[in-house]
Amino acid sequence: MDDPHYNLLEFLRLLWGLLWMLQTRKQMEEHQSTRSPLSLFWVSGPGSGKGTQCANIVEHFGYTHLSAGDLLRAEIKSGSENGTMIQNMIKEGKIVPSEVTIKLLKRAIEENGNDKFLIDGFPRNEENRAAFESVTGVQPEFVLFFDCSEEEMEKRLLGRNQGREDDNIETIRKRFKVYMESSLPVIEYYSAKGKVKKIDATRPVGEVFEAVKAIFTKAWLDEACVSSLDFFP
């Protein structure tokens, strides 16, 4: 005949384990719901190959792709007063005021159910960077930088024939000038913080994505380790 004291101890042990699992699950759900959005910036020259890789990153790593350029072009199509101003600035190859782009990005983040964002084409300069971090309180996990020569980027832009208003030689060279003067200091700022992940974007598309995957896989593993340490102090 079974020992009733032993059976009671086994029952209490199982009950305690079940209660612990339920409490752990609740705490993990609360931890996930209170996490700040995880974002990364993709700051690279026009025509460096960002668009080719975005769909792969979204599919493999679950990020939501937010293109600053796409958001600005959508605003132009809306016919708003801001849209007219944005269109004129893009024609001149100039950088749109920070408050306009940040407002569009912030709204897109808040309206999306995801907590991981790939922010493409932003920040374009130091003022963009400081304003975004100040307004949103979001710091990038890391900054992805596709290194590509100006000659190669120009060839790609002229050859892609997407019907974009800014894909003409005059505007392309203005964009290169703005990129060199304004965007490279952003790369230097984050590089000093050890956040820049540099990839040779002149290689074939498949090789570039293998390098991208290695970076994102390591970032995912690092985040998993940090989350575990946060949860089990």
Backbone bond lengths (Angstrom), bond angles and torsions (degrees), N, CA, C in turn:
res aa  C-N    CA-C-N  psi(-1)  N-CA   C-N-CA  omega(-1)  CA-C   N-CA-C  phi
1 M - - - 1.469 - - 1.533 109.74 -
2 D 1.320 116.98 137.89 1.460 120.63 -177.57 1.516 111.04 -67.97
3 D 1.332 115.07 147.18 1.468 121.26 177.03 1.535 107.94 -75.07
4 P 1.348 119.17 118.80 1.472 121.06 -177.65 1.521 112.10 -63.96
5 H 1.345 116.41 -31.53 1.473 119.46 179.21 1.530 110.49 -66.51
6 Y 1.350 115.50 -39.98 1.457 120.33 179.06 1.530 110.43 -64.61
7 N 1.351 116.14 -45.03 1.465 120.80 179.58 1.528 111.58 -61.04
8 L 1.328 116.43 -38.95 1.459 120.45 178.87 1.526 110.80 -65.00
9 L 1.343 116.45 -41.59 1.466 120.69 179.02 1.533 110.77 -63.70
10 E 1.345 115.92 -41.52 1.460 119.51 178.15 1.524 111.09 -62.79
11 F 1.345 116.11 -42.66 1.461 120.87 179.00 1.527 111.08 -61.60
12 L 1.346 116.23 -44.25 1.462 119.93 -179.61 1.526 111.05 -66.50
13 R 1.338 116.80 -35.92 1.463 120.70 179.05 1.533 110.19 -65.32
14 L 1.338 116.39 -44.40 1.462 120.40 178.07 1.525 111.32 -64.97
15 L 1.334 116.53 -40.76 1.461 120.36 179.21 1.521 110.94 -63.24
16 W 1.329 117.20 -42.26 1.465 121.23 179.41 1.535 110.18 -63.64
17 G 1.351 116.35 -40.76 1.464 120.15 179.28 1.513 111.81 -63.33
18 L 1.344 116.27 -41.62 1.458 120.44 178.89 1.525 111.31 -64.11
19 L 1.340 116.43 -44.58 1.470 120.24 179.51 1.529 110.58 -63.03
20 W 1.344 116.88 -39.37 1.470 121.02 179.58 1.533 110.30 -63.92
21 M 1.344 116.81 -41.88 1.468 120.45 179.43 1.524 111.40 -64.15
22 L 1.349 116.65 -41.75 1.463 120.04 179.42 1.520 110.91 -64.74
23 Q 1.335 117.39 -41.66 1.457 121.15 179.35 1.517 111.08 -67.11
24 T 1.328 116.83 -39.62 1.467 121.35 178.45 1.523 111.12 -62.72
25 R 1.348 115.48 -43.81 1.472 119.29 178.95 1.520 110.80 -61.92
26 K 1.343 116.80 -42.74 1.461 120.31 179.53 1.523 110.95 -61.80
27 Q 1.340 117.08 -43.50 1.463 121.13 -179.62 1.520 111.37 -65.27
28 M 1.337 116.90 -38.53 1.469 120.11 178.71 1.521 110.91 -65.51
29 E 1.355 117.18 -40.86 1.461 120.58 178.25 1.522 110.68 -64.05
30 E 1.337 117.08 -40.50 1.461 120.61 178.15 1.519 110.49 -66.10
31 H 1.325 116.15 -38.95 1.470 120.97 179.14 1.524 110.61 -62.68
32 Q 1.358 115.98 -44.05 1.458 119.81 179.52 1.518 111.68 -65.23
33 S 1.345 116.94 -39.58 1.463 120.30 -175.55 1.516 113.01 -71.17
34 T 1.336 117.32 -22.10 1.466 120.03 -178.31 1.526 112.52 -100.85
35 R 1.330 117.51 2.86 1.465 119.96 178.69 1.517 110.81 -68.28
36 S 1.320 114.76 142.55 1.462 119.40 173.59 1.528 108.54 -73.84
37 P 1.335 117.85 153.30 1.458 119.54 177.95 1.523 111.11 -59.07
38 L 1.335 116.59 138.67 1.450 121.83 175.10 1.519 107.53 -95.39
39 S 1.318 115.78 125.54 1.461 119.36 -176.08 1.518 109.97 -131.04
40 L 1.317 114.73 153.22 1.452 118.77 169.03 1.512 108.10 -134.56
41 F 1.320 115.00 146.61 1.455 120.70 178.75 1.528 108.93 -96.63
42 W 1.312 114.15 144.13 1.467 120.06 175.30 1.516 106.63 -119.51
43 V 1.326 115.75 98.08 1.459 121.44 -176.48 1.524 108.25 -112.68
44 S 1.317 115.69 104.35 1.465 121.48 179.69 1.520 108.19 -147.45
45 G 1.314 115.43 165.23 1.455 120.10 -177.25 1.521 112.68 -68.85
46 P 1.337 117.61 157.59 1.466 121.67 176.67 1.523 110.36 -62.59
47 G 1.337 116.13 129.27 1.458 119.86 -179.73 1.515 114.22 86.69
48 S 1.340 117.16 10.71 1.472 119.74 -178.13 1.526 112.24 -80.74
49 G 1.334 117.56 -9.03 1.463 120.18 176.10 1.512 114.76 108.60
50 K 1.335 117.76 14.55 1.464 120.76 -178.10 1.525 111.72 -60.62
51 G 1.339 115.87 -47.24 1.461 119.66 -175.01 1.515 113.02 -60.48
52 T 1.324 116.87 -34.70 1.461 121.45 -179.06 1.527 111.63 -63.28
53 Q 1.321 116.49 -33.09 1.468 120.60 -173.20 1.527 113.92 -94.71
54 C 1.326 117.92 -16.56 1.470 120.58 -173.89 1.525 112.94 -58.24
55 A 1.343 116.43 -47.43 1.468 119.99 -177.49 1.526 110.62 -61.03
56 N 1.326 117.33 -38.29 1.467 120.86 178.82 1.522 111.55 -64.08
57 I 1.330 116.83 -41.51 1.466 120.81 -179.40 1.524 110.10 -66.68
58 V 1.325 116.51 -43.81 1.467 120.81 178.97 1.529 110.36 -60.28
59 E 1.343 115.83 -44.97 1.466 120.61 -177.19 1.526 112.14 -67.55
60 H 1.320 117.61 -43.13 1.455 121.01 -173.46 1.523 114.11 -84.77
61 F 1.333 117.56 -28.05 1.466 118.76 -171.10 1.527 114.50 -124.55
62 G 1.342 117.52 2.41 1.455 120.27 170.94 1.508 116.72 74.78
63 Y 1.332 117.55 17.09 1.462 120.23 176.14 1.530 110.45 -79.77
64 T 1.324 115.30 152.28 1.468 120.64 168.60 1.526 107.51 -94.41
65 H 1.326 115.72 126.58 1.462 120.62 -178.57 1.522 109.97 -85.63
66 L 1.319 115.92 120.75 1.462 121.74 174.49 1.519 108.18 -116.34
67 S 1.308 116.09 109.98 1.459 121.11 178.33 1.521 109.15 -95.32
68 A 1.324 116.15 118.51 1.466 119.71 177.68 1.521 110.12 -58.41
69 G 1.345 116.14 -40.47 1.461 120.00 179.71 1.515 112.38 -63.84
70 D 1.342 117.11 -43.00 1.468 120.59 179.46 1.526 111.17 -64.30
71 L 1.331 116.64 -40.53 1.461 120.31 179.08 1.533 110.79 -64.33
72 L 1.323 116.27 -39.34 1.463 120.26 178.51 1.526 111.18 -67.31
73 R 1.341 116.64 -41.65 1.464 119.99 179.79 1.536 110.93 -66.65
74 A 1.345 116.28 -35.42 1.471 119.58 176.71 1.526 110.60 -64.70
75 E 1.330 115.60 -36.48 1.469 119.96 178.18 1.528 110.54 -67.10
76 I 1.335 116.40 -36.77 1.467 120.19 176.68 1.530 109.98 -61.69
77 K 1.331 116.23 -45.12 1.467 121.04 -178.28 1.531 112.11 -65.94
78 S 1.348 115.93 -24.04 1.467 119.10 -179.04 1.526 111.88 -68.48
79 G 1.349 116.94 -18.16 1.460 120.87 179.57 1.514 114.29 78.95
80 S 1.333 117.70 13.10 1.461 121.20 -179.58 1.527 110.71 -73.73
81 E 1.338 114.91 167.68 1.468 119.86 176.97 1.524 110.43 -62.22
82 N 1.340 115.25 -40.93 1.463 119.72 175.96 1.518 110.69 -59.57
83 G 1.339 116.38 -38.97 1.451 121.03 -178.56 1.518 112.58 -61.04
84 T 1.313 117.04 -40.65 1.471 121.22 178.12 1.519 110.62 -64.43
85 M 1.335 116.13 -44.28 1.468 120.53 178.66 1.526 110.59 -62.27
86 I 1.329 116.95 -42.93 1.469 121.70 179.95 1.528 110.18 -62.16
87 Q 1.331 116.96 -43.86 1.460 121.40 -179.12 1.527 111.23 -60.11
88 N 1.319 117.08 -43.93 1.464 120.75 -179.83 1.530 111.50 -64.73
89 M 1.341 116.52 -38.70 1.464 119.70 -179.14 1.523 111.15 -70.08
90 I 1.335 117.26 -39.12 1.466 121.00 178.77 1.529 110.38 -63.83
91 K 1.324 117.11 -39.61 1.471 120.83 178.04 1.522 111.23 -59.43
92 E 1.338 115.68 -34.00 1.468 120.81 -179.36 1.525 112.09 -85.91
93 G 1.347 116.15 -2.86 1.465 119.87 -178.43 1.512 113.05 73.57
94 K 1.341 116.64 17.01 1.462 121.20 -177.28 1.525 111.25 -89.15
95 I 1.341 115.52 164.98 1.457 121.71 178.49 1.520 109.30 -88.64
96 V 1.326 115.89 129.74 1.469 121.83 179.06 1.529 109.02 -67.52
97 P 1.346 119.04 142.23 1.463 121.57 -179.40 1.536 112.53 -51.08
98 S 1.317 116.24 140.96 1.466 122.24 -175.62 1.517 112.87 -54.64
99 E 1.347 116.01 -44.43 1.468 118.48 -173.89 1.530 111.73 -61.72
100 V 1.349 116.72 -30.80 1.467 120.51 -179.94 1.532 110.03 -69.64
101 T 1.338 116.49 -51.31 1.465 120.65 -178.20 1.519 111.63 -66.45
102 I 1.328 117.37 -41.65 1.472 120.65 -178.78 1.526 110.65 -64.06
103 K 1.328 116.64 -39.29 1.463 120.01 178.42 1.528 110.86 -60.57
104 L 1.337 116.32 -41.87 1.466 120.52 179.18 1.528 111.00 -67.45
105 L 1.330 117.28 -42.61 1.464 121.28 179.29 1.529 111.59 -65.68
106 K 1.332 115.69 -44.37 1.467 120.50 -178.51 1.527 110.40 -61.73
107 R 1.327 115.90 -42.11 1.472 119.90 179.22 1.525 110.51 -64.37
108 A 1.342 116.83 -41.41 1.468 120.72 179.97 1.525 111.56 -64.60
109 I 1.328 117.25 -38.68 1.471 121.35 178.85 1.526 110.34 -66.34
110 E 1.334 115.92 -44.97 1.466 120.69 -176.84 1.526 112.22 -67.80
111 E 1.332 116.80 -30.39 1.462 120.62 -177.82 1.521 112.72 -85.00
112 N 1.330 117.25 -8.25 1.458 121.47 -177.16 1.523 110.44 -99.36
113 G 1.333 117.43 142.16 1.458 121.26 -178.77 1.512 114.12 -81.20
114 N 1.324 117.41 -8.80 1.471 120.63 -178.45 1.527 110.71 -79.62
115 D 1.344 116.55 165.64 1.463 119.85 175.67 1.529 111.08 -122.46
116 K 1.356 116.57 13.11 1.465 120.92 178.61 1.529 108.29 -129.48
117 F 1.325 116.02 122.96 1.464 120.20 -173.81 1.525 111.51 -128.93
118 L 1.321 114.41 133.14 1.455 122.83 173.43 1.527 106.45 -100.33
119 I 1.328 116.56 104.17 1.470 121.50 -175.24 1.525 108.64 -95.64
120 D 1.304 114.76 108.64 1.458 122.84 -169.99 1.531 110.45 -100.25
121 G 1.335 115.68 128.87 1.464 120.39 175.79 1.513 114.09 80.46
122 F 1.318 116.70 23.85 1.460 121.26 -179.04 1.523 107.92 -158.01
123 P 1.345 117.65 141.16 1.467 129.45 1.41 1.525 112.21 -79.95
124 R 1.328 114.39 149.97 1.465 120.23 -179.23 1.529 112.29 -89.82
125 N 1.316 116.94 -18.81 1.469 119.77 179.21 1.530 109.33 -154.53
126 E 1.314 115.92 176.91 1.463 121.02 -176.53 1.523 112.05 -63.30
127 E 1.328 116.55 -36.03 1.466 119.93 179.77 1.527 110.53 -66.21
128 N 1.349 116.19 -41.07 1.472 121.49 173.82 1.524 110.35 -55.15
129 R 1.317 115.05 -49.75 1.468 121.13 -175.74 1.523 111.51 -59.61
130 A 1.336 116.09 -52.25 1.467 120.34 -177.37 1.523 111.33 -63.34
131 A 1.334 116.86 -40.47 1.466 120.69 -178.91 1.521 110.95 -66.76
132 F 1.339 117.61 -42.17 1.464 120.75 -179.31 1.527 110.88 -62.41
133 E 1.323 116.85 -47.07 1.460 120.23 -178.54 1.526 111.04 -65.78
134 S 1.326 116.62 -35.07 1.460 120.84 179.87 1.533 111.56 -70.53
135 V 1.342 116.86 -44.86 1.464 121.26 -175.45 1.527 111.86 -73.82
136 T 1.354 116.95 -43.79 1.463 120.27 -174.04 1.523 113.41 -93.29
137 G 1.337 116.84 -22.16 1.464 119.90 -175.05 1.514 112.58 72.10
138 V 1.340 117.06 13.53 1.467 122.09 -176.80 1.526 110.25 -102.10
139 Q 1.329 115.57 128.74 1.459 122.02 173.82 1.525 107.97 -106.39
140 P 1.319 119.12 138.99 1.464 119.73 -179.56 1.525 111.78 -69.06
141 E 1.346 115.37 143.10 1.466 119.80 172.09 1.524 108.96 -59.03
142 F 1.323 114.33 -49.35 1.458 120.68 175.57 1.519 108.27 -158.63
143 V 1.318 116.62 173.45 1.464 122.41 -178.88 1.521 108.19 -120.29
144 L 1.318 115.72 119.89 1.460 120.92 -179.59 1.524 108.92 -88.72
145 F 1.321 115.91 127.30 1.464 120.86 -176.68 1.521 109.44 -126.95
146 F 1.342 116.14 114.33 1.457 122.12 175.26 1.522 108.75 -89.28
147 D 1.314 116.18 112.59 1.459 121.63 -178.48 1.529 108.82 -86.81
148 C 1.333 115.78 120.07 1.469 120.52 -176.09 1.528 108.49 -150.99
149 S 1.332 116.63 140.33 1.463 119.94 -178.08 1.523 110.91 -69.58
150 E 1.332 115.86 155.13 1.464 120.68 179.02 1.527 110.94 -62.40
151 E 1.313 117.02 -37.29 1.460 120.58 -179.42 1.536 110.80 -63.26
152 E 1.323 116.37 -43.41 1.456 120.85 -179.39 1.527 110.88 -67.41
153 M 1.338 116.90 -42.05 1.468 120.10 179.57 1.528 110.91 -63.97
154 E 1.329 116.91 -40.84 1.473 120.53 179.46 1.527 110.00 -62.84
155 K 1.323 116.72 -43.37 1.469 120.72 179.88 1.533 110.75 -61.19
156 R 1.328 116.54 -41.97 1.468 120.25 -179.71 1.527 111.58 -66.38
157 L 1.320 116.26 -43.82 1.467 119.98 -178.39 1.521 112.00 -63.41
158 L 1.324 116.37 -42.46 1.463 120.12 -179.21 1.525 111.65 -71.13
159 G 1.334 115.96 -23.65 1.462 119.59 -176.89 1.512 114.62 -94.18
160 R 1.349 118.49 -9.38 1.467 117.86 -173.58 1.531 113.27 -81.87
161 N 1.330 118.62 -23.25 1.480 122.83 170.60 1.533 112.17 48.64
162 Q 1.326 115.70 55.00 1.462 119.87 178.72 1.527 112.72 -94.70
163 G 1.339 116.21 2.77 1.455 119.51 178.54 1.513 113.37 74.67
164 R 1.334 117.50 16.08 1.459 119.95 179.77 1.518 110.67 -78.08
165 E 1.317 114.57 141.78 1.465 121.03 -176.42 1.526 111.69 -62.80
166 D 1.359 116.38 -28.57 1.464 119.51 -175.90 1.529 112.25 -94.50
167 D 1.344 118.18 9.90 1.459 121.05 177.75 1.531 110.93 -97.99
168 N 1.330 116.01 58.53 1.460 121.09 171.90 1.520 106.75 -129.36
169 I 1.331 115.96 156.97 1.464 120.68 -169.24 1.522 112.59 -58.53
170 E 1.337 117.30 -38.66 1.464 120.42 -177.99 1.534 111.04 -65.90
171 T 1.333 116.66 -48.34 1.464 120.17 -179.47 1.521 110.95 -69.15
172 I 1.330 117.12 -37.16 1.465 120.92 179.25 1.518 110.28 -58.86
173 R 1.335 117.40 -44.07 1.468 119.78 -178.10 1.524 111.56 -71.19
174 K 1.339 116.86 -30.96 1.467 119.32 173.24 1.526 110.05 -65.09
175 R 1.349 116.21 -40.68 1.459 120.41 179.47 1.523 111.03 -64.57
176 F 1.332 117.06 -39.02 1.461 120.28 177.08 1.527 110.69 -61.32
177 K 1.336 116.05 -42.97 1.462 121.05 -178.70 1.531 110.39 -62.79
178 V 1.339 116.19 -45.76 1.458 120.33 178.46 1.529 110.37 -62.51
179 Y 1.338 116.08 -42.24 1.467 120.95 179.84 1.524 111.00 -59.23
180 M 1.322 116.88 -47.88 1.469 120.92 -178.25 1.526 111.41 -63.81
181 E 1.341 116.38 -40.45 1.466 120.03 -175.26 1.534 112.73 -80.14
182 S 1.341 116.74 -33.43 1.461 119.72 -170.53 1.521 114.93 -110.56
183 S 1.329 117.86 -40.95 1.456 120.50 -173.15 1.523 113.49 -83.47
184 L 1.317 117.69 -33.87 1.462 118.98 -180.00 1.531 112.87 -60.99
185 P 1.348 119.85 -36.17 1.472 118.65 174.81 1.531 113.40 -59.98
186 V 1.346 117.72 -29.63 1.469 120.90 176.26 1.522 109.46 -65.70
187 I 1.336 116.10 -43.36 1.465 120.93 177.02 1.525 110.37 -59.80
188 E 1.332 115.72 -42.84 1.464 120.07 -179.58 1.531 111.49 -64.75
189 Y 1.344 116.57 -38.24 1.464 121.65 179.14 1.528 110.63 -61.60
190 Y 1.342 116.11 -50.38 1.463 119.14 -178.22 1.523 112.19 -74.36
191 S 1.311 116.85 -27.09 1.461 120.11 176.13 1.522 110.57 -63.09
192 A 1.342 115.63 -39.24 1.472 120.04 178.34 1.529 111.37 -64.68
193 K 1.330 116.92 -22.78 1.466 121.96 178.09 1.526 112.10 -92.81
194 G 1.323 116.40 1.11 1.460 120.54 178.93 1.521 114.05 74.36
195 K 1.342 117.68 22.55 1.463 120.71 -175.41 1.530 114.13 -103.11
196 V 1.312 118.13 -6.58 1.463 120.19 -175.70 1.531 110.83 -85.60
197 K 1.342 115.78 128.89 1.459 122.84 175.00 1.531 107.03 -111.04
198 K 1.311 116.01 108.82 1.463 121.51 -172.88 1.528 111.21 -97.74
199 I 1.328 115.83 134.33 1.464 122.22 -179.60 1.525 109.28 -129.16
200 D 1.321 116.30 136.29 1.464 121.48 175.69 1.528 108.26 -74.98
201 A 1.342 116.70 104.03 1.463 121.75 -174.28 1.519 113.19 -87.41
202 T 1.330 117.75 4.85 1.470 119.93 177.17 1.530 111.13 -84.60
203 R 1.334 117.20 -10.05 1.463 121.64 -179.47 1.533 110.90 -75.65
204 P 1.338 118.12 167.09 1.471 120.55 177.13 1.523 111.56 -58.01
205 V 1.343 115.58 153.58 1.460 121.59 -174.46 1.525 112.18 -54.59
206 G 1.338 117.64 -43.78 1.462 121.20 -179.00 1.519 112.65 -61.60
207 E 1.331 116.41 -41.59 1.466 120.50 179.84 1.527 110.84 -67.97
208 V 1.330 115.44 -37.28 1.470 119.13 178.49 1.527 109.78 -62.76
209 F 1.341 116.69 -42.76 1.469 118.54 -178.62 1.518 111.75 -68.50
210 E 1.317 118.67 -32.93 1.466 120.12 175.31 1.523 110.39 -60.80
211 A 1.335 116.64 -40.32 1.466 120.63 177.49 1.524 110.44 -67.20
212 V 1.344 116.97 -38.83 1.469 121.82 177.26 1.525 109.86 -62.29
213 K 1.342 116.80 -46.99 1.465 121.23 -179.11 1.525 111.78 -58.52
214 A 1.328 116.35 -41.36 1.467 120.07 -179.61 1.529 110.66 -61.25
215 I 1.338 116.71 -41.07 1.464 121.52 -179.79 1.522 110.74 -67.04
216 F 1.332 116.44 -46.80 1.468 120.28 -177.07 1.526 111.64 -69.06
217 T 1.326 116.92 -36.14 1.469 120.11 178.68 1.517 110.31 -64.22
218 K 1.322 116.70 -44.00 1.472 120.02 178.42 1.525 110.77 -63.80
219 A 1.355 116.58 -41.49 1.468 120.27 179.25 1.525 110.52 -63.04
220 W 1.342 116.92 -39.54 1.463 121.47 179.58 1.526 110.67 -65.10
221 L 1.326 116.79 -42.74 1.464 120.34 178.95 1.516 111.04 -65.83
222 D 1.337 116.71 -40.76 1.467 120.38 178.50 1.521 110.59 -62.67
223 E 1.341 116.98 -42.64 1.460 120.97 179.84 1.521 111.15 -65.03
224 A 1.339 116.75 -38.09 1.459 120.96 178.73 1.525 110.46 -63.50
225 C 1.324 116.06 -39.88 1.470 120.48 179.27 1.523 110.92 -66.73
226 V 1.334 116.51 -43.48 1.459 121.05 179.75 1.524 110.53 -64.15
227 S 1.353 116.60 -42.74 1.465 120.09 178.86 1.515 111.29 -61.77
228 S 1.342 116.45 -38.57 1.466 119.63 178.53 1.509 111.01 -65.96
229 L 1.311 117.72 -40.33 1.462 121.00 178.60 1.505 111.25 -67.15
230 D 1.359 116.69 -37.47 1.459 120.28 177.14 1.523 111.62 -64.50
231 F 1.329 115.76 -37.16 1.458 119.76 -174.13 1.508 112.10 -81.23
232 F 1.340 116.18 -36.05 1.464 119.89 179.60 1.526 108.29 -115.55
233 P 1.340 117.62 82.34 1.472 121.33 -175.70 1.526 111.49 -66.07
